[in-house]
Amino acid sequence: MKKCRYIIPFLVGALALTITTCGRGDKPEADGFTIALVMKTLNNPFFIDMQKGAEDAGSKLGINLIVQAAEREVDVEKQMQIVENLIQRKVDAICVTPSGSKEIVPAIVKANRAGIPILVVDTRVDAATLEEAGGRIATFIGSDNVEGGKIAAEYLVKRLDGEGKVAILEGIPGHETGDARLSGFHHVVDQLPGIDIVASQTANWERDQGFNVFQNILQSHPGVQALFTCSDLMALGAIEAIAAAGRTGDLIVVGFDALPEAREAILQGTMAGSVAQHPSEMGRIAVENAYRLLNGENVPEEVPVTIELITRQNAGSDSTPSVSR
């Protein structure tokens, strides 16, 4: 079965790199600040949107913006290497979406020692590990993933009328984002005796693995009625597996991230819903707060970005979310 692939022309080898220098025309003159945004990957539309938001903010503020990412979300070592290289380069601030909530801590400590503020975006750093290492971050910008998991569960349960066989595609084991979404989902469904979790397996955030893992689940549990995935890429892979099994429209699929292709699938009826996080807002707010820090201003310890459930009723909407300051 033919699968859709995202082609990112600026990927080079295992490292994606974009440098945006702002301060042209009627924009403010660049004041020498260089801010880096280190993401998990650029092979995911979620992070492409985050980059766009960061670039928009950088252009308005007249800063030098560096965007880097490993090729795959699971490449924790590559991300740590990127951060350490940026520290050696002596950038002014680093915004990072950690690929590993614990693994990123040594790099954060190195940045602290170099006097470079770290702003964490989307995925939280493990608090206990950070405290034990004596590290600190300037702020966290992101959604409440536990709440998002609850929203997804409540909607899926409603669609099932409170009873049915459910499968789950998890993210990377031990990864804070996936664990939080999974925790929120279980918080709801574990209290409902009519909901039977027949399978819960990782697909490592990847579309191909979403296809392969859910294909196996369909074969092992042909009576499964609904699927929750901790990301839309895995959901889109699962939808392909559902189509290959001749069961399109037969399962309730709820994802997370509300990617453009997932919204289209919702409109077409192959997905029931997805939880939107607004990554472009995360990127914009991260750069704006880094700029404020570098200008000696205070920033909040945490900036929550709103989440919302996307269904067929609002999948075509392009509204800008409200953001708590």
C-alpha positions as CSV (number, residue, x, y, z in Angstrom):
1,M,0.0,0.0,0.0
2,K,1.3,3.4,-1.0
3,K,2.2,5.6,2.0
4,C,2.5,9.3,2.2
5,R,6.0,10.7,2.9
6,Y,7.0,14.1,4.1
7,I,10.0,15.4,2.2
8,I,12.1,17.9,4.0
9,P,14.6,19.4,1.6
10,F,16.8,20.9,4.2
11,L,17.6,17.7,6.0
12,V,21.3,16.9,5.6
13,G,22.5,13.5,6.8
14,A,21.4,12.8,10.3
15,L,21.1,16.6,11.2
16,A,18.6,19.2,10.1
17,L,19.8,22.7,10.3
18,T,18.2,26.1,9.5
19,I,19.8,29.4,10.3
20,T,17.5,32.5,10.0
21,T,19.0,35.9,10.4
22,C,16.3,38.5,11.0
23,G,16.6,42.3,10.9
24,R,16.1,43.3,7.3
25,G,14.1,46.1,5.7
26,D,11.6,47.6,8.2
27,K,12.4,45.0,10.8
28,P,14.3,45.9,14.0
29,E,18.1,45.8,13.5
30,A,19.7,42.6,14.8
31,D,21.1,43.3,18.2
32,G,23.6,40.5,18.3
33,F,21.4,37.9,20.1
34,T,21.6,34.4,18.7
35,I,18.8,32.1,19.9
36,A,18.7,28.4,19.1
37,L,15.7,26.2,18.9
38,V,16.6,22.5,19.2
39,M,13.7,20.2,18.3
40,K,13.3,16.4,18.3
41,T,13.1,16.1,14.5
42,L,12.1,18.0,11.4
43,N,10.5,14.9,9.9
44,N,7.2,15.7,11.7
45,P,4.8,18.4,10.7
46,F,4.3,19.2,14.4
47,F,7.9,20.4,14.7
48,I,7.8,22.1,11.3
49,D,4.9,24.2,12.6
50,M,6.9,24.9,15.8
51,Q,9.8,26.1,13.6
52,K,7.5,28.5,11.7
53,G,6.2,30.0,14.9
54,A,9.8,30.5,16.1
55,E,10.9,32.1,12.8
56,D,7.9,34.5,12.8
57,A,8.9,35.7,16.3
58,G,12.6,35.9,15.4
59,S,11.8,38.0,12.3
60,K,9.7,40.5,14.3
61,L,12.3,40.7,17.1
62,G,15.3,41.1,14.7
63,I,17.3,38.2,16.2
64,N,19.5,35.5,14.7
65,L,17.7,32.2,15.0
66,I,19.3,28.8,14.7
67,V,17.0,25.7,14.3
68,Q,18.5,22.2,14.6
69,A,17.2,18.7,15.1
70,A,18.2,15.1,14.8
71,E,16.7,13.2,12.0
72,R,14.7,10.8,14.2
73,E,12.9,11.6,17.5
74,V,14.5,8.6,19.1
75,D,18.0,9.9,18.6
76,V,18.6,11.2,22.0
77,E,22.4,11.2,21.7
78,K,22.3,13.3,18.6
79,Q,20.2,15.9,20.3
80,M,22.5,16.1,23.2
81,Q,25.4,16.5,20.8
82,I,23.6,19.4,19.1
83,V,23.0,21.2,22.4
84,E,26.6,20.7,23.4
85,N,27.8,22.1,20.1
86,L,25.6,25.2,20.5
87,I,27.1,25.7,24.0
88,Q,30.6,25.6,22.5
89,R,29.4,28.1,19.8
90,K,28.3,30.4,22.7
91,V,24.8,31.1,21.5
92,D,22.9,33.4,23.8
93,A,19.9,31.2,24.7
94,I,18.7,27.7,23.8
95,C,15.1,26.6,23.5
96,V,14.8,22.8,23.4
97,T,12.1,20.1,23.1
98,P,13.9,17.2,24.9
99,S,14.0,13.8,23.1
100,G,14.8,12.3,26.5
101,S,13.5,13.9,29.6
102,K,16.3,12.5,31.8
103,E,19.0,12.2,29.2
104,I,18.9,16.0,28.3
105,V,19.9,17.0,31.9
106,P,23.7,16.8,31.6
107,A,23.5,19.1,28.5
108,I,21.3,21.5,30.5
109,V,23.8,21.5,33.4
110,K,26.6,22.4,30.9
111,A,24.5,25.2,29.5
112,N,24.0,26.5,33.1
113,R,27.7,26.5,33.7
114,A,28.2,28.4,30.5
115,G,25.7,31.0,31.5
116,I,23.3,30.1,28.7
117,P,19.6,30.1,29.7
118,I,17.6,27.0,28.7
119,L,13.9,27.2,27.9
120,V,12.1,23.9,27.6
121,V,9.3,23.5,25.1
122,D,6.6,20.9,24.7
123,T,8.2,18.0,26.6
124,R,9.1,18.5,30.3
125,V,12.5,17.7,31.8
126,D,12.4,15.1,34.5
127,A,12.2,17.2,37.7
128,A,13.9,14.8,40.0
129,T,16.9,14.2,37.7
130,L,17.3,17.9,37.1
131,E,17.3,18.7,40.8
132,E,19.7,15.9,41.6
133,A,22.1,17.2,39.0
134,G,21.8,20.8,40.3
135,G,20.5,22.0,36.9
136,R,17.9,24.7,36.2
137,I,15.7,25.8,33.4
138,A,14.4,29.3,32.8
139,T,10.8,28.3,31.9
140,F,8.6,25.6,30.4
141,I,6.3,26.3,27.5
142,G,3.8,23.6,26.5
143,S,0.5,21.9,26.9
144,D,-0.9,19.8,29.7
145,N,-0.4,16.4,28.1
146,V,-2.2,14.6,31.0
147,E,-5.2,16.7,30.5
148,G,-5.0,16.0,26.7
149,G,-5.0,12.3,27.4
150,K,-8.1,12.7,29.5
151,I,-9.9,14.7,26.8
152,A,-9.0,12.0,24.2
153,A,-10.3,9.3,26.5
154,E,-13.5,11.1,27.4
155,Y,-14.3,11.6,23.7
156,L,-13.4,8.0,22.7
157,V,-15.6,6.6,25.6
158,K,-18.5,8.8,24.5
159,R,-18.2,7.5,21.0
160,L,-18.2,3.9,22.3
161,D,-21.2,4.7,24.6
162,G,-19.1,3.6,27.5
163,E,-18.4,0.1,26.4
164,G,-15.9,-1.6,24.0
165,K,-12.5,-3.1,23.2
166,V,-9.8,-0.5,22.9
167,A,-6.2,-0.6,21.7
168,I,-3.4,2.0,22.4
169,L,-0.3,3.0,20.5
170,E,2.2,4.4,22.9
171,G,5.1,6.8,22.3
172,I,8.7,6.1,23.2
173,P,8.9,4.2,26.5
174,G,9.9,6.5,29.4
175,H,9.4,9.6,27.3
176,E,7.6,12.2,29.3
177,T,5.2,13.4,26.6
178,G,3.9,10.0,25.7
179,D,3.8,8.8,29.3
180,A,1.8,11.9,30.4
181,R,-0.8,11.4,27.6
182,L,-1.0,7.7,28.4
183,S,-1.5,8.5,32.1
184,G,-4.3,10.9,31.4
185,F,-6.0,8.4,29.1
186,H,-5.8,5.7,31.7
187,H,-7.0,8.1,34.4
188,V,-10.4,8.0,32.6
189,V,-10.7,4.5,31.1
190,D,-9.4,2.6,34.1
191,Q,-12.4,3.7,36.1
192,L,-14.9,2.3,33.5
193,P,-15.5,-1.4,33.7
194,G,-17.1,-1.4,30.3
195,I,-13.8,-0.4,28.6
196,D,-11.4,-3.3,27.9
197,I,-7.8,-2.4,26.9
198,V,-7.0,-5.4,24.7
199,A,-3.5,-4.1,23.6
200,S,-1.1,-1.3,24.5
201,Q,2.1,-1.2,22.5
202,T,4.7,1.3,21.5
203,A,5.1,2.5,17.9
204,N,7.9,5.0,18.8
205,W,6.0,8.1,17.4
206,E,6.6,6.8,13.8
207,R,4.1,6.3,11.0
208,D,5.7,3.1,9.7
209,Q,5.7,1.6,13.1
210,G,2.1,2.7,13.6
211,F,1.2,0.7,10.5
212,N,3.1,-2.4,11.5
213,V,2.2,-2.5,15.1
214,F,-1.5,-1.9,14.6
215,Q,-1.6,-4.4,11.7
216,N,-0.4,-7.0,14.2
217,I,-2.9,-5.8,16.8
218,L,-5.8,-6.2,14.3
219,Q,-4.7,-9.7,13.6
220,S,-4.4,-10.6,17.3
221,H,-7.5,-8.8,18.4
222,P,-10.0,-8.7,15.5
223,G,-12.7,-7.5,17.8
224,V,-11.0,-4.2,18.6
225,Q,-13.4,-1.3,18.2
226,A,-11.3,1.8,19.0
227,L,-7.8,3.0,19.0
228,F,-6.0,5.8,20.9
229,T,-2.6,6.9,19.7
230,C,-0.3,9.2,21.6
231,S,0.6,11.0,18.3
232,D,-1.1,11.5,14.9
233,L,1.8,10.1,12.9
234,M,1.2,6.7,14.6
235,A,-2.6,7.2,14.0
236,L,-2.1,7.8,10.3
237,G,0.0,4.6,10.0
238,A,-2.7,2.7,11.9
239,I,-5.4,4.1,9.5
240,E,-3.4,2.6,6.6
241,A,-3.3,-0.7,8.5
242,I,-7.1,-0.5,9.0
243,A,-7.6,0.2,5.3
244,A,-5.4,-2.7,4.3
245,A,-7.5,-4.9,6.5
246,G,-10.7,-3.7,4.8
247,R,-12.0,-2.1,8.0
248,T,-12.0,1.6,7.0
249,G,-14.8,3.3,9.0
250,D,-15.1,0.4,11.3
251,L,-12.9,1.6,14.1
252,I,-13.0,4.8,16.2
253,V,-9.5,6.3,16.0
254,V,-8.4,9.2,18.2
255,G,-5.0,10.8,17.9
256,F,-2.9,13.6,19.4
257,D,-1.4,16.7,17.7
258,A,-4.1,17.5,15.1
259,L,-1.7,17.5,12.2
260,P,-3.0,18.8,8.9
261,E,-3.2,15.3,7.4
262,A,-5.0,14.1,10.6
263,R,-7.5,16.9,10.3
264,E,-8.1,15.8,6.7
265,A,-8.6,12.2,7.9
266,I,-11.1,13.5,10.4
267,L,-13.1,15.4,7.7
268,Q,-13.0,12.2,5.6
269,G,-14.2,10.1,8.5
270,T,-11.2,7.8,8.8
271,M,-10.3,9.4,12.1
272,A,-12.8,10.4,14.8
273,G,-10.7,13.1,16.5
274,S,-7.4,14.4,17.7
275,V,-6.1,16.7,20.5
276,A,-4.6,19.9,19.2
277,Q,-1.6,21.5,20.9
278,H,-0.7,24.5,18.7
279,P,3.1,24.0,18.2
280,S,3.5,27.3,16.2
281,E,2.4,29.1,19.4
282,M,5.0,27.1,21.4
283,G,7.8,28.1,19.0
284,R,6.7,31.8,19.0
285,I,6.4,32.0,22.8
286,A,9.7,30.2,23.3
287,V,11.6,32.7,21.2
288,E,9.8,35.7,22.7
289,N,10.6,34.6,26.2
290,A,14.2,33.9,25.4
291,Y,14.4,37.4,24.0
292,R,12.9,38.9,27.2
293,L,15.4,37.0,29.3
294,L,18.3,38.3,27.3
295,N,17.0,41.8,27.8
296,G,17.0,41.3,31.5
297,E,13.2,40.8,31.9
298,N,11.6,38.2,34.1
299,V,9.6,35.3,32.5
300,P,7.1,33.0,34.2
301,E,8.3,29.6,35.4
302,E,5.7,28.0,33.1
303,V,3.7,29.2,30.1
304,P,0.7,26.9,29.4
305,V,-0.5,26.6,25.8
306,T,-4.1,25.7,25.4
307,I,-5.3,22.4,24.0
308,E,-8.6,21.5,22.3
309,L,-10.4,18.5,20.9
310,I,-10.6,18.5,17.1
311,T,-13.5,16.6,15.6
312,R,-15.4,16.8,12.2
313,Q,-17.2,19.9,13.6
314,N,-14.0,22.0,13.9
315,A,-11.4,20.1,11.8
316,G,-11.5,22.7,9.1
317,S,-11.1,25.7,11.5
318,D,-7.8,27.6,11.6
319,S,-8.5,29.7,14.7
320,T,-5.6,31.0,16.8
321,P,-5.6,29.6,20.3
322,S,-5.7,31.7,23.5
323,V,-2.5,31.4,25.5
324,S,-2.1,31.8,29.2
325,R,0.7,34.3,30.0
